[in-house]
Amino acid sequence: MMLPFAVATLRHRKGGFIGALVALFCAAALVSGCGTLLVTGILGSVKPERFAAAPIVVTGDQDVHMVEIKGKGKEKDKEKASTDHAWVSAALADQIRGLSSVKAVATEVMFAAYLPGGPTNGSFGHGWESASLSTLTLASGRAPAAPGEVVLDASTAAKTNLHVGSTAPLRTARGTMPVHVVGVTSQGFASQAAIYFDTTEARQLAGHDGLVDAIGVFPAADPGSTEKDVKALFSSAAAGVVPAPVVHTGDSRGAAEFPDSADASVRLISMGAVLGGTSLIVAILVVVGTFALSIQQRQQEIAVLRAVAATGKQVRKMIGGEALAVGLTAGVAGALAGLPLGSWLHGEFVSLNIIPANVPVVLSVFPVAASVVATVAAGWAAARISARRATRIRPVEALGEAEMKPPRVSFVRALFGVLAIAGATVLTALLTILHSDAASTPVCFNAVLLWCVALALLGPWVARVAVAVLGVPLRLSRVGGYLAANNLRAAAPRLASVITPLTLMTAMACTILFSQTSVADAASAQRAAGNVADYVVGSKVPASAAAEVKAVPGVRTVTEVLHATVRTGLNDRNVLGVTPAGLADTLDLGVTAGSVAQLTGQDTAAAAYGQGFHVGSQVSMTLPDGTPAHVTIVAIYSRQLGFGDLVLAHDLVAAHVDVPLDDELLVKAPGVQRAALVGALKAEPGLGIQDRVQAQSTSNDAGAKIGYVTLGLIVAFTAIAVVNTLAMSISDRGREFAALRLTGATRRQVQRMLGWETAAAVVVAAGLGLAVATAVLTTYASGMTRGTAGVSMPPTTLAVVIGGGAALAGLATWVPARAALAAGLREG
């Protein structure tokens, strides 16, 4: 019975429903875009490039395995991929070649190699033998046959402007060497640079005697039979390798070629889940506020329906039908718009080197369907909840209730508001004991959201208190401010609907920006205090450069520094590989127990405070290439943000990473001029030399980029909600403006009244948003820095956030106000 009324309402109150449509559209797009990242992480696969022509690829086991004991003695195998390639014995190639089902075998080695003008990531040298594993063929020139001769893939040749006959310096871990281009392939690789050497020279440069990175197998007939034969070989004792090598076919060859793709999938899943969940909560909060404002504006209409005998259930059914129609329309359109949004997000992460380019985005129907269902459900629930009180009053009270519009808060709403405050308080306090970004970030943003939910639930009370405080200064303006103060006092629910998205936008923007600056500034301060060297040389520094710097007269200590990630169990640990000799000359880790002087070999390490280690702890870990290692902790230090979780011997780390070039050299050289170091490194073009202060200022945090790109979307969404809510609240006031004009108020006075109202809303929202962000960030910074640093809020950035919110609110007030004033005059 109420369906025709719902359709008629949508047709005749288009302006009132545009706001809800916009809010639901943006919510669906955001959830669908984040869901696309999540699906890409779950279903996405990496296509092989260098292994594209080999049906079967054999590598070392690149997974870290751990057996977890569950309840009742049950065991569960858990595993995580290593970050770098795991090598296998070259002798296995001969064993595989001897199988009757194998036609041919080719091995591959790899080592970091950089050409001027070429990519600084994903650039590796290989033996020409492994070219057969890919689809590359020579387009010009010939294969390398002598030391120093190379073949470039077409993409690398184009980027470096090299061709057959060119000579260029090539930087490797051992040093910089001249190479002569003798061939260029017909094709290139999309996500890497390949530089092919003579096979013998490539194995020497790789530095893994008797080992290869991969073995490509070409079957004589049926690939399936060959795969079974190879696996049977490895399962027998004849292979003599523990753990057994792993056989890859199909898409798993891509994962073997790019081990970092596993971490990329985990990052996509975690980012998609966290951002999608946060976005959904924000969306529900904004949509509830939008529908609440819409229903406030329709109280007279609802009162008339109640007065002519419509039951509360019928009115709620009508409003629910409206919400379903609007939600379905906005949900489908927004969910489809979320697919290109997800693709854009994926592209941004690729451009920031957060995920590799060879993890393609997966466009699926699942996030579209999920976002439509979530949007429709959120819109329907928001409408029904918002309409509940308006439809429960008795018919004889309906018209009077519609006119009075008292800012009441029901007991249930107040109870949930108190519970939200309690939950937010618990999460805020919890941040003080969380010391990792992975653990702290979700809690941080959930705490902000809970505070904002509490403010939204208790909005009318908050608005009444704010109006009582701001009423005095507002009345100093005899006309505009006086009218604004009275309007705000009489329409506290409307003010609450406006300040909720403004508060959310301010709180989220401050949290996103200042959580990054707080940690980054604390880390920079720790690095600045801990780096006591005179000069810093970097980056991608070969071993020969360290020897050349050490030979400069007056240089006392050169510390080679290499960053990597190891695993203790399945937990990631950021490590610093350093040369132990004279470490105290260049680094002050803030040692609180033990001594770095005892960091003398590959079986010792220093650990950051708070990880459960102590001096004498025996720590088992898995190195980046999957090799197990065992160290004894000889020192505990406090500067974890600046120097990572563990400090290991440089040689231990360098022997087990794909790129063993040092990230930097720390040089202690009292009285030595920079020119002397420049002269010593003239054979190593491209290396920069900075003093200690300059080196600190150039640090860059990829985590900050993730935060800015991903969670910045939530700020954009709330900004749209601010414009949407303000436009809705003003566009419905045409008759009010007409009445003011008829009683003698000028157009300018009405505009000033609106200006004062908006200013009051901005002041309240900015104050509440800053209070929420400051409370959460204070405990966040305390936990992340272990109480050594506070919140960092750069004044310029803070001014931009507050000023941006004010400008946005002003624009969202001025544009609909002009239209509402004109409409009011026509109605009047």
Buried (B, 14 or more C-beta within 10 A) or exposed (E): EBEEBBBEBBEEBEBBBBBBBBBBBBBBBBBBBBBBBBBBBBEBBBBBBBBBBBBBBBBBBBBBEBEEEEEEEEEEEEEBBBBBBBBBBBBBBEBBBEBEBBEEBBBBBBBBBBBEEBBEEBBBBBBBBBBBBBBBEBEBBEBBEEBBBBBBBBBBBEBBEBEBEBEBBBBBBBBBBEBBBBBBBEBBBEBBBBBBBBBEBBBBBBBBEEBBBBBBBBBEEEBEBBBEBBBEBBEEEEBEBEEBBBBBBEEBBBBBBBBBBBBBBBBBBBBBBBBBBBBBBBBBBBBBBBBBBBBBBBBBBBBEBBBEEBEBEBBBBBBBBBBBBBBBBBBBBBBBBBBBBBBBBBEBBBEEEBBBBBBBBBBBEBBBBBBBBBBBBBBBBBBBBBBBBBBEBEBEEBBEBBEEBEBEBEEEBBEBBEBBBEBBBEBBEBBBEBBBBEBBBBBBBBBBBBBBBBBBBBBBBBBBEBBEBBBEEBBEBEBBBBBBBBBBBBBBBBBBBBBBBBBBBBBBBBBBBBBBBBBBBBBBBBBBEBBBBBBBBBBBBBBBBBEBBBEBEEBBBBBBBBBBBBBBBEBBBBBBBBBBEBBBBBBBBBBEBBEBEBBEEBBBBBBBBBBEBEBEBEBEBBBBBBBEBEBBBBBBBBBBBBBBBBBBBBBBBBBBBBBBBBBBBBBBBEEBEEEBBEEBBEEBEEBBBBEBEEBBEEEEBEBBBBBBBBBBBBBEBBBBBBBBBBBBBBBBBBEBBBBBBEEEBEBEBBBBBBBBBBBBBBBBBBBBBBBBBBBBBBBBBBBBBBEBBBBBBEEEBBEBBBEBBBEBBBBBBBBBBEBBBEBBBEEE
